[in-house]
Amino acid sequence: MKLILKIFLLCFMIGVQIQAQDEINHDVFKYTMTDEKKAFIGIKSIMNSSVSINNKLTASQNYTKIFLYVKSKYEYPEDAIISNLEPTLLVIQETVSDLYTSVSMGFSSSFDIRYNMSFEISDGVIRCTVGNMLVGNTAAVNRTMETEWNSVTGLYLHKKNGKPKKSMKGITDVKIENHFNQIIDTLQKF
């Protein structure tokens, strides 16, 4: 009976350790390769969607910090803010030109990306989460002559055999990572 209890406790501790490793807060946005493969497209890479900023400020001070950052970044911050639940949540929507780039046959094609970024605010922590990322394709305009926006759930940065795609790897992923990490760096220094 004692042996069974020891085995159970050992399995429980291993399970808790594995779960704790999965819940580690990321401090930067980074694309990582998954096991998902699609024929002719390649292997999918996804970016961690959340980054936490730890500090010693109260929730109210963190909210003020984020609100002043948004106000300094946009000429009309009220147009960028899509949700505002002071002092616990602030959500912005931004469109960034030429953030998605692909090189094919020597020609570079760049597209705009629109995304939502939510700032979940509490004492000592700001959790920044990127969601609803869309890529704009001006070549595929709809009937009203507006840009068609398609969801970006990940990037196919590697060929099916695992080799990096020269058309995307080190280009688009780095541009997107740098854009979001620059927001985190600016907020930490703000």
Residue pairs with C-beta under 8 A, 6 or more apart in sequence:
25 50
25 51
25 52
26 48
26 50
26 51
26 52
27 51
27 52
27 184
28 51
28 177
28 181
28 184
29 47
29 48
29 51
29 130
29 176
29 177
29 180
29 181
29 184
30 47
30 48
30 177
31 45
31 46
31 47
31 155
31 157
31 173
31 176
31 177
32 45
32 46
32 47
32 48
33 43
33 44
33 45
33 157
33 158
34 43
34 44
34 45
34 46
34 154
35 43
36 43
36 44
36 154
37 43
37 44
37 160
38 44
38 156
39 160
40 160
41 156
41 160
42 156
42 157
42 158
42 159
42 160
42 165
43 156
43 157
43 158
43 159
43 160
43 162
44 153
44 154
44 155
44 156
45 154
45 155
45 156
45 157
45 158
45 173
46 153
46 154
46 155
47 130
47 154
47 173
47 176
47 177
47 180
49 129
49 130
49 131
50 127
50 128
50 129
50 130
51 127
51 128
51 180
51 184
52 125
52 126
52 127
52 128
53 125
53 126
53 127
53 128
53 184
53 187
53 188
54 124
54 125
55 62
55 124
55 125
55 126
55 188
56 124
57 65
57 123
57 124
58 123
59 87
59 88
59 121
59 122
59 123
60 87
62 87
62 121
62 122
62 123
62 125
62 126
63 86
63 87
63 88
63 90
63 121
65 126
65 187
65 190
66 90
66 119
66 121
66 126
66 187
67 90
68 190
69 186
69 187
69 190
70 77
70 80
70 81
70 90
70 92
71 77
73 80
74 80
80 92
80 93
80 94
81 90
81 91
81 92
82 91
82 92
82 93
82 116
83 89
83 90
83 91
83 118
84 90
84 91
87 121
88 120
88 121
88 122
89 118
89 119
89 120
89 121
90 118
90 119
90 121
91 116
91 117
91 118
91 119
92 116
92 117
92 119
93 114
93 115
93 116
93 117
94 114
94 115
94 117
95 112
95 113
95 114
95 136
96 112
96 113
96 114
96 115
96 179
97 110
97 112
98 110
98 111
98 112
99 110
99 111
99 112
99 113
99 172
99 175
99 176
99 179
100 110
100 111
100 112
100 113
100 135
100 152
100 172
100 175
100 176
101 108
101 109
101 110
101 111
101 168
101 171
101 172
101 175
102 108
102 109
102 167
102 168
102 171
102 172
103 109
103 166
103 167
103 168
103 171
104 167
111 135
111 136
111 137
111 138
112 135
112 136
112 147
113 133
113 134
113 135
113 136
113 152
113 176
114 132
114 133
114 134
114 136
114 149
115 130
115 131
115 132
115 133
115 134
116 130
116 131
116 132
117 128
117 129
117 130
117 131
117 180
117 183
118 128
118 129
118 131
119 126
119 127
119 128
120 126
120 127
120 129
121 127
126 187
128 180
128 183
128 184
128 187
130 180
132 151
133 151
133 152
134 149
134 150
134 151
134 152
135 149
135 150
135 152
136 147
136 148
136 149
137 147
137 148
137 149
137 150
138 147
140 148
141 147
141 148
142 148
155 168
155 172
155 173
155 176
156 165
156 168
157 164
157 165
157 168
157 169
157 172
157 173
158 164
158 165
158 169
159 165
164 170
